[in-house]
Amino acid sequence: MDEFKFEVDDLYHETRIIHPSALFQNLSNIKDDSLYQKAKADRVAFWEECAGKLDWFKPWDKALVWQKPYAQWFAGGKLNASYNCLDRHIKANLGNKTALFWEGENGDEKSFTYADCYLEVNKLANCLKSLGVAKGDRVAIYMPMIPEAVFAMLACARIGAIHTVVFGGFSAEALQERINDAQAKLLITADGGWRRGKLVPLKTIADAALANTPSIHDVIVVQRADGRVAMKSGRDHWYHDCLRHAKPYCAPEEMDSEDILYILYTSGTTGKPKGIVHSTGGYLTGVNVTTHWVFDLKANDVFWCTADVGWVTGHSYTVYGPMSNAATQVIYEGAPDFPERDRFWRIIEKYKVSIFYTAPTAIRAFMKWGEQWPKKCNLGSLRLLGSVGEPINPEAWVWYHENIGNYRCPVVDTWWQTETGAIMITTLPGLTPMKPGSAGKPLPGIDAEILNEEGQAIPVGGGFLSLTSPWPSMLRGIWGDPKRYEQTYWGRWSGKYYFAGDGTKRDKDGYFWFLGRVDDIMLVAGHNISTAEVESALVDNQMVAEAAVVGVKDEVKGQAIVAFVILKEGNPINAQSEEILKEHVSQKIGAIARPSRIIFTADVPKTRSGKIMRRLLRDIAEGRVLGDITTLADPNVVAALKEKYQEA
C-alpha cells in the first residue's frame, strides 16, 4: 500500500452547516434520535426489530452467530426476497400501484403495476425452472436498463437461483470471466440496448463470451431492438416466447436467511475480480430499512436511482430496497445528455420524481454543462436528493443543493460499498444537519471507527475507516475464495475489524469526511477499477513489455486512469499506438476502464524490492513536487518520467 495523506479542506467543517427545513423535519420518517438510542442499548435486538419489517415464512432461531470473520444473521429463519418485493404488496391490496415507470433512451416508455411485475416474474421463474435451473444454480444477467433486468433478478430470487449481474458496458472477455468463475448455468441477455443514440450489440458480445463458457446450457434473449441477431438452435430462447407458454404462478422457494441471494463482481487489488457474496435475510433487512430511513420514503413518492443494475447501487436501491418498500420508481435506459443535456431534468418533470439519487460524477458533469439546462424544466416535485459512489466535493454538493434542490431539498451523501450491501454512513434528512462534502455519521446499528496503523481509534483526525461490529447486510465472503476474503477485509488488524480501504477523517462533531482509496483501487466515475486489472489488460497486448497504472484527479469523473507503458523494442511510440492500447483495454475489460492517457516511458520507478511506486507516478501525473526517492532502484527514472509527462 502506498503512503496515504489524510488531508481535507477544514473550511467546510466550520462554516457550512445546513439544517433541514422545519416543514421537512415535521413530516419526516425519522424525527428524533430514538433509533440511535435503541441500537446503542442493544444492537442485535435493534436489528431483529428491523428484520421484523419483512415477511418471514419461519422466524429465526438466533439473531446473530458471529465467528470472526463470518456472520450468520437471523439463523434458521425462512423467507423469500421476491415474495417480499411482490407478493406481500399484492396481499396488501397494492397490486394496482405503479411499481416501475420505464423510459428508453429512444423515447419508448412503459409502466408496470406491482400486479404486472408479479405476473412477469412468476412466468419467468417458471421458464427458468423449465430450463433446468434450480435452487443454488447461478444465472448470469447481461442486460440494458430495461424492466426485464429487474424481473430477471426477482425471478431468480423466487426460485432460489443465485443471480450474478454483469454490467452491460463490460466486454465479452469480462463477461466470460465472470460466468466461468460463478459457473453460471444460464444467461439472460438482450439483442441490444440504446446508449447515446447507438445500439449496444449485447447479444453479439454475449455470443463472443459464450465461445468459452462450458457451464452455460441455455440463453434467454429479450427483444429490445429489431431482433436481428444470431440465435443458436437448442441453446437460445426468445424471452417473449418463453413467457407466452409459462404458467402464471410459481410458488416462492423458502430460503434460509443465510442462503445466497446474489454474487456481484467488483475489482480487487489483483487482476482477478472478486465475486462478492450476499445472503438473503440480512441483506434484505439492510436495504429495506435504509431505503425507508435515508430517503424518507413515503407511499406517494416517485423514487429514481440512476444507477445501472450491473452495480450494487442498482441492486440495493433500484430493486431490493425500494421494491421491498412498495415504492414507485423510474428506470431510464440511456445517457443523461441524449438527445440533449436536459434529459434527466425532463424525466424528473415528466414523472414528477420526488427522490433523486445519483453519482457525484454526474453532478459534476451537470455543473460543467451549466445551470441553464435544469432551469428549462420544472423540478418542483423534488423533495430529497442523494449522492452515491464516491466522495462529493463541497462545491458540487452546494451546486446540487442550490440548482437542483432549489435550496429546499436535503442532500443525503451516502457512503457504502458493494461489500457492505447497504448504506452505512450518511445523514438522516429530517434529523441530521448537513455539511457539504461530508457523508455524515454512521447509521443506527452501524459501528464505524477511524483507526491508525496499530488499530487504535482516532476520535478526531484522519486514519483508516473500519467497521468494528458485524451488520446484517455485510458480505458473506468471496465466491470460491475464503482465503482472499479473510486476507482482504480482515487481515489488517489481526482479524478484529473490517478494513474498508478508504482514508477518512472525522471532525469534532463526529462527521466523517472520505478522502479516497488507500489501496490500489481507482474510483472512476464512482466505480471501483483495480490498477492490476488494467495493467494486466495492457500487458496482454503484444506491443507492451510492462505497464503501471494510477488514478489521477479528474474534475468530472473524480479519478481518471493514466497508464505508464514500456513498449517492447521495435514498436513505434506515437498517437496510433496510444489509441490501439486504449481500445485494447476497452475490449478486454470495457469502456469504463479505458485509460484517459497513456504515457510511453523507458522505465517506471520501483523500490529495490521491485514494487512500483504508484505514489510517485501520481505525483508526476498530477504535476506535484516529488517526495522522497531515496528508496528507488534508479532515482533518475523519476526525473525522466516527469519531464516526459510534461512534454506529452
SULFEN-V846545 format. One line per field, one symbol per residue. ss: DSSP state (h for helix, s for strand, l for the rest). phi: phi as a letter, one per 30 degrees, with the letter a starting at -180 (. if undefined). psi: psi as a letter, one per 30 degrees, with the letter a starting at -180 (. if undefined). A space follows every 50 residues. Layout:
ss->???
phi->???
psi->???
This chain:
ss->llllllllllhhhhhllslllhhhhhhllllllhhhhhhhhlhhhhhhhh hllllllslllssssssllssssssllsslhhhhhhhhhhhllllllsss ssslllllssssshhhhhhhhhhhhhhhhhlllllllsssssllllhhhh hhhhhhhhhllssssllllslhhhhhhhhhhhlllsssssllsssllsss lhhhhhhhhhhhlllllssssslllllllllllllssshhhhhhllllll llllsslllssssssslllllllsssssslhhhhhhhhhhhhhhllllll lssssllllllhhhhhhhhhhhhhlllsssssllllllllllhhhhhhhh hlllsssslhhhhhhhhhhllhhhhllllllllssssllllllhhhhhhh hhhhlllllsssslslllllllllsslllllllslllllssslllllsss slllllslllssssssslllllllllsslllhhhhhhhhhlllllllsss sssssslllllsssssslllssssllsssshhhhhhhhhllllsssssss sssslllsssssssssslllllllhhhhhhhhhhhhhhlshhhlllssss lllllssllllslhhhhhhhhllllllllllslllhhhhhhhhhhhhl
phi->.ddbcdbaddeddcccbccdddddddcddccbcddddddddadddddddd dddcccdbdddbdbcbbecccbchdidbabddedcbeddddcicedddcb ccbdddjdbbbbdddddeddddddedddddcjdbejdcbdbbbddbeddd ddddddddcidccbdcedcddddddeddddddhdcbccbbdlacbhicdd dddddddddddbbdddcbbcbddccdidbdbddiccbdeddedecdddbb ddddcdecdddacbdbdbdcdcdcddcbdcddddddddddddddchdcdc dccbcdddddcdddddbbcdddddchdcbcbbdcddcbdbdceddddddd chdcbbbbceeddddeeddjddddddbdcdddbacbbajadcdeddedde ddccdhiccecccccabeddibdcbacddcbcecbejcdjbedeicccbc ccedicdcdbkcacdbccbdbeddeckceibdddedddcbddchidbdcd icdbbccdcidcccckdccccccchicdbddddddddddddddccabbbb ccdbdcdibcccccbcddejcdcadddddddddddeddckddcdddabcd bdabdbdddjddddedddeddcidddddcdcddbededdddddddddd
psi->klkkkikkjfefeefjkkklleeeefflejfageeeeeeeejeeeefeee ffflkkekllekekjjjkhkkkkhkflklkeeeffdefeefghgefkkek kkklegfkklkkleeeeeeeeeeeeeeeefggklkflkkkkjllilefee eeeeeeeeggkjkjkkkfflleeeeeeeeeefhkfkkkalfllkjhfkjj ieeeeeeeeffhiffkelkkkkjebfgilkjkkfekkkeeeefegklfkj kkkjkkegkkelkkklklflfklkjkkkadeeeeeeeeeeeeeeghkleg ljkjkfkkffleeeeegededeffghlklkkkealfgkflggeeeeeeee ghkfkkjaleeeeeeeeeflffefffljgffkfkklkkflkkkeeeeeee eefefhffkkjjjkklleefelkeklkkfgekkkjkfkfblklkfkjklk laefgkkjekalakkkjfllleglkgakjgieeeeeeefgfehhgelkjf gkkkkkafggkkjkflkgahkkjjhgkkkkeeeeeeeeffkffkelkkkl klkkfefeklkkkjkjllkfkkjleeeeeeeeeeeeeeelffgkkfkkjk lflkkllffgkkifeeeeeeegglkkakgffkejffeeeeeeeeeff.
